Amino acid sequence: MSNSTRHAAQPLSRVAISAVVLEILLSVGALGGGLVLMIAPRGEIMPLPLAALAGSPFDTYLVPGLILFGVLGLGPLIAARLAWARHPLAPTAALVVGVGLLIWVAVEVAIIGYSNEPPLQAIYGILGVAILLVALRWLLGVGHPRFDGMPARRSDHHGTSA
């Protein structure tokens, strides 16, 4: 049996499944939001005033839309795929996604201020914390991967424990 076949036959742990679900949830929202901002960068679809970008390096929402789509839309999909494939870097990828989302929300609030109508910043901030906590739990359960693909602490590093 090949190494990849053996890993695919192992069930994902609860923590790995949680990470995949949260990453896909983030991805769907970020892909949709990023696409809307790229298609209508002056706030024609999503009612965002261009005045909110005052003090930022952006004149329209095109570049933030590209970043949202690419980093927080595609990035979590890649992390979820790593988890699905039982890749040893999947827990670290989840951690990067959670930290990345929290940085995005913090920078957004710093640049355009906090808005609670709709409370997307709060919702995505909570999602970022959830992804971060799941990733930390996952990393505590499996240990840090070594670059040669071997586990640093436990023999079960493919997301099948805990």
C-alpha positions in Angstrom: 0.0 0.0 0.0 1.4 3.4 -1.0 2.1 6.1 1.6 -0.7 8.4 0.2 -3.2 5.5 0.1 -2.5 4.6 3.8 -3.0 8.3 4.8 -6.2 8.6 2.9 -7.6 5.5 4.6 -7.0 7.1 8.0 -10.0 9.1 9.3 -9.5 12.8 10.0 -9.5 13.7 13.7 -12.3 15.9 15.1 -9.8 18.8 15.4 -8.8 18.4 11.8 -12.4 18.3 10.7 -13.1 21.4 12.7 -10.2 23.2 11.0 -11.4 22.1 7.5 -15.0 23.3 8.2 -13.8 26.7 9.6 -11.3 27.2 6.7 -14.0 26.4 4.1 -16.4 28.8 5.9 -13.9 31.5 5.8 -13.0 30.8 2.2 -16.6 31.0 1.0 -17.1 34.4 2.6 -13.7 35.8 1.5 -14.1 34.5 -2.1 -17.5 36.0 -2.4 -16.6 39.3 -0.7 -13.3 39.6 -2.6 -15.1 38.9 -5.9 -17.7 41.6 -5.2 -15.0 44.1 -4.3 -13.1 43.3 -7.5 -16.2 43.5 -9.8 -17.5 46.7 -8.2 -14.5 48.4 -6.5 -16.3 51.7 -5.9 -18.9 50.1 -3.6 -21.6 49.7 -6.3 -22.7 46.2 -5.1 -21.5 46.1 -1.5 -22.5 49.5 0.0 -19.0 50.6 1.2 -18.3 54.3 0.9 -14.9 55.2 -0.8 -14.5 57.8 2.0 -13.9 54.8 4.4 -10.6 54.3 2.5 -9.3 57.8 3.4 -5.9 57.4 5.1 -5.3 54.1 3.4 -3.1 53.5 0.4 -6.2 52.6 -1.7 -8.5 54.7 -3.8 -10.9 51.9 -4.5 -11.7 48.5 -3.1 -10.0 46.7 -6.0 -6.7 45.9 -4.2 -8.4 45.0 -0.9 -10.7 42.7 -2.9 -7.7 41.0 -4.6 -6.1 40.5 -1.2 -9.3 39.2 0.3 -9.9 36.9 -2.6 -6.4 35.6 -2.8 -5.1 35.4 0.7 -8.3 34.8 2.8 -10.3 33.1 0.0 -7.8 30.8 -1.7 -5.4 30.5 1.3 -7.9 28.7 3.6 -8.8 26.3 0.7 -5.2 25.4 0.4 -5.0 24.8 4.2 -8.2 22.7 4.1 -6.7 20.6 1.2 -3.6 20.0 3.2 -5.7 18.8 6.1 -7.8 16.6 3.8 -4.6 15.1 2.4 -3.3 14.5 6.0 -0.2 16.6 5.2 2.0 17.2 8.2 2.0 21.0 7.6 -1.8 21.2 7.8 -1.9 22.3 11.5 0.7 25.0 10.8 -1.3 26.1 7.7 -4.4 26.4 9.9 -2.5 28.5 12.4 -1.3 30.8 9.5 -4.9 31.2 8.3 -6.2 32.1 11.8 -3.4 34.6 12.4 -3.8 36.0 8.9 -7.6 36.6 9.4 -7.0 38.3 12.7 -4.4 40.6 11.2 -6.8 41.4 8.3 -9.6 42.3 10.8 -7.2 44.4 12.9 -5.8 46.3 9.9 -9.3 46.8 8.5 -10.6 48.3 11.8 -7.5 50.4 12.1 -7.9 51.8 8.6 -11.7 52.2 8.2 -12.9 51.9 11.8 -15.2 49.4 13.4 -18.7 48.9 11.9 -21.4 46.7 13.4 -23.9 47.1 10.6 -23.5 44.3 9.5 -21.1 43.1 12.2 -18.8 41.3 9.8 -15.6 42.5 11.5 -16.8 40.9 14.8 -18.0 37.7 13.1 -14.7 37.3 11.2 -12.7 38.2 14.3 -14.5 35.4 16.2 -13.9 33.1 13.3 -10.2 34.0 13.3 -10.0 33.2 17.0 -11.8 29.9 16.5 -9.4 28.9 13.7 -6.4 30.0 15.8 -7.6 28.0 18.8 -8.3 24.9 16.7 -4.9 25.2 15.1 -3.2 25.5 18.5 -5.1 22.5 19.8 -4.1 20.5 16.7 -0.5 21.5 17.0 -0.4 20.6 20.7 -1.8 17.2 19.8 0.5 16.4 17.0 3.6 18.4 17.6 5.6 20.6 15.1 6.4 18.9 11.8 10.0 18.6 10.8 10.9 19.6 7.3 11.8 16.1 6.3 8.2 15.1 6.8 8.8 13.1 10.0 6.9 14.1 13.2 8.8 15.9 15.8 7.0 14.3 18.8 4.4 11.8 17.9 4.2 9.2 15.2 0.7 10.3 14.3 1.2 13.6 12.6 -1.4 13.5 9.9 -4.4 14.9 11.8 -5.7 11.5 13.0 -5.2 12.0 16.7 -7.0 14.1 19.3 
